[in-house]
Amino acid sequence: MSQTANPRSTPAVTVRPLQPGDEAEMRSLFCQTVHQVNSRDYSPEQIQVWASSANDEARWRALPQNSQVLVAEQTGKVVGFTNLEADGHIDMFFVHHQHQGQGVGKRLMQSLETLAQAQQLNRLYSEVSITARPFFLRHGFDVVTEEQVERQGIWFTRFIMERSGPFVSRMTQEP
Ligand SMILES: CC(C)(COP(=O)(O)OP(=O)(O)OC[C@H]1O[C@@H](n2cnc3c(N)ncnc32)[C@H](O)[C@@H]1OP(=O)(O)O)[C@@H](O)C(=O)NCCC(=O)NCCS
């Protein structure tokens, strides 16, 4: 009998709307991703200020009121999230630091594209980190401008990036 093992399949990532109880996991994911991933491109002082917004109660409370929140889940665990405001603004886009480079971001972007298409948006745009810039470029966004923003006395470089519709996923059109 053959000893060849079946290749282990990776559990599927599903993208769904925000559910009650997600917030704590999302805040923790955000904080850890900033510390573990964005720290490649930003200084310890910048990371400290950025991660501290995990404790900004008003911001997290407002998130589902001001936007549609999409949560990526794998075997019951939140592995990423993003959100879409009515005018096409993407405020947050974060993947779990232990699930980077596994296609979670791609799944979230495809779901954003589906939402944008359903809502007949003609533009998606975001203020994108240095870290996420290559990912957004890969997904058809262009850099409109580079800007410096101040938070708690610390300055950050980020990029205004946008993509025009129609929003049929460019990634899925490829072989
Ligand atoms: C940017 C981010 C969301 C990407 O998520 P991810 O799940 O790692 O990305 P995926 O695995 O889905 O990658 C999708 C595609 O983008 C490419 N890509 C992703 N990150 C990349 C990078 N840093 N440089 C170049 N290409 C990149 C991948 O190669 C892949 O292309 P392929 O399909 O041709 O192989 C993730 O790295 C992240 O959470 N970054 C930190 C948080 C952050 O800065 N968020 C934005 C705040 S504005």
The ligand as an SDF file (V2000), in Angstrom:
LIG
                    3D

 48 50  0  0  0  0  0  0  0  0999 V2000
   -0.7820   44.6130    3.2290 C   0  0  0  0  0  0  0  0  0  0  0  0
   -1.4620   43.3640    3.8050 C   0  0  0  0  0  0  0  0  0  0  0  0
   -2.8940   43.7030    4.1430 C   0  0  0  0  0  0  0  0  0  0  0  0
   -1.4060   42.2680    2.7240 C   0  0  0  0  0  0  0  0  0  0  0  0
   -2.1140   41.1300    3.2060 O   0  0  0  0  0  0  0  0  0  0  0  0
   -1.6340   39.6280    2.8810 P   0  0  0  0  0  0  0  0  0  0  0  0
   -2.7000   38.7290    3.3200 O   0  0  0  0  0  0  0  0  0  0  0  0
   -0.2680   39.4050    3.4300 O   0  0  0  0  0  0  0  0  0  0  0  0
   -1.5370   39.6820    1.2800 O   0  0  0  0  0  0  0  0  0  0  0  0
   -1.8230   38.4460    0.3010 P   0  0  0  0  0  0  0  0  0  0  0  0
   -1.1220   37.2370    0.8120 O   0  0  0  0  0  0  0  0  0  0  0  0
   -3.2710   38.3250    0.0370 O   0  0  0  0  0  0  0  0  0  0  0  0
   -1.1050   38.9680   -1.0260 O   0  0  0  0  0  0  0  0  0  0  0  0
   -1.8480   39.2490   -2.2100 C   0  0  0  0  0  0  0  0  0  0  0  0
   -0.9100   39.6770   -3.3010 C   0  0  0  0  0  0  0  0  0  0  0  0
   -0.2420   40.8940   -2.9350 O   0  0  0  0  0  0  0  0  0  0  0  0
    1.1630   40.6970   -2.9250 C   0  0  0  0  0  0  0  0  0  0  0  0
    1.7480   41.3710   -1.7700 N   0  0  0  0  0  0  0  0  0  0  0  0
    1.2810   41.3760   -0.5060 C   0  0  0  0  0  0  0  0  0  0  0  0
    2.0920   42.0840    0.2860 N   0  0  0  0  0  0  0  0  0  0  0  0
    3.0990   42.4840   -0.5040 C   0  0  0  0  0  0  0  0  0  0  0  0
    4.2670   43.2430   -0.2820 C   0  0  0  0  0  0  0  0  0  0  0  0
    4.5700   43.7490    0.9170 N   0  0  0  0  0  0  0  0  0  0  0  0
    5.0850   43.4710   -1.3230 N   0  0  0  0  0  0  0  0  0  0  0  0
    4.8100   42.9850   -2.5440 C   0  0  0  0  0  0  0  0  0  0  0  0
    3.7160   42.2550   -2.8280 N   0  0  0  0  0  0  0  0  0  0  0  0
    2.8780   42.0230   -1.8200 C   0  0  0  0  0  0  0  0  0  0  0  0
    1.3610   39.2100   -2.7940 C   0  0  0  0  0  0  0  0  0  0  0  0
    2.5780   38.7940   -3.3560 O   0  0  0  0  0  0  0  0  0  0  0  0
    0.1900   38.6430   -3.5380 C   0  0  0  0  0  0  0  0  0  0  0  0
    0.4480   38.6610   -4.9160 O   0  0  0  0  0  0  0  0  0  0  0  0
    0.2470   37.2900   -5.7590 P   0  0  0  0  0  0  0  0  0  0  0  0
   -1.2050   36.9370   -5.6260 O   0  0  0  0  0  0  0  0  0  0  0  0
    0.6630   37.6600   -7.1200 O   0  0  0  0  0  0  0  0  0  0  0  0
    1.1380   36.2910   -5.0980 O   0  0  0  0  0  0  0  0  0  0  0  0
   -0.7060   42.8410    5.0490 C   0  0  0  0  0  0  0  0  0  0  0  0
    0.6600   42.7050    4.7560 O   0  0  0  0  0  0  0  0  0  0  0  0
   -0.8470   43.7000    6.2930 C   0  0  0  0  0  0  0  0  0  0  0  0
   -1.6660   43.4390    7.1510 O   0  0  0  0  0  0  0  0  0  0  0  0
    0.0340   44.7150    6.4280 N   0  0  0  0  0  0  0  0  0  0  0  0
    0.1300   45.4960    7.6370 C   0  0  0  0  0  0  0  0  0  0  0  0
   -1.0880   46.3440    7.8840 C   0  0  0  0  0  0  0  0  0  0  0  0
   -1.1860   47.5250    6.9840 C   0  0  0  0  0  0  0  0  0  0  0  0
   -0.2200   48.2410    6.7370 O   0  0  0  0  0  0  0  0  0  0  0  0
   -2.4050   47.7570    6.5380 N   0  0  0  0  0  0  0  0  0  0  0  0
   -2.7310   48.8630    5.7360 C   0  0  0  0  0  0  0  0  0  0  0  0
   -2.9970   50.0260    6.5940 C   0  0  0  0  0  0  0  0  0  0  0  0
   -3.3480   51.3570    5.5260 S   0  0  0  0  0  0  0  0  0  0  0  0
  1  2  1  0
  2  3  1  0
  2  4  1  0
  2 36  1  0
  4  5  1  0
  5  6  1  0
  6  7  2  0
  6  8  1  0
  6  9  1  0
  9 10  1  0
 10 11  2  0
 10 12  1  0
 10 13  1  0
 13 14  1  0
 14 15  1  0
 15 16  1  0
 15 30  1  0
 16 17  1  0
 17 18  1  0
 17 28  1  0
 18 19  1  0
 18 27  1  0
 19 20  2  0
 20 21  1  0
 21 22  1  0
 21 27  2  0
 22 23  1  0
 22 24  2  0
 24 25  1  0
 25 26  2  0
 26 27  1  0
 28 29  1  0
 28 30  1  0
 30 31  1  0
 31 32  1  0
 32 33  2  0
 32 34  1  0
 32 35  1  0
 36 37  1  0
 36 38  1  0
 38 39  2  0
 38 40  1  0
 40 41  1  0
 41 42  1  0
 42 43  1  0
 43 44  2  0
 43 45  1  0
 45 46  1  0
 46 47  1  0
 47 48  1  0
M  END
$$$$
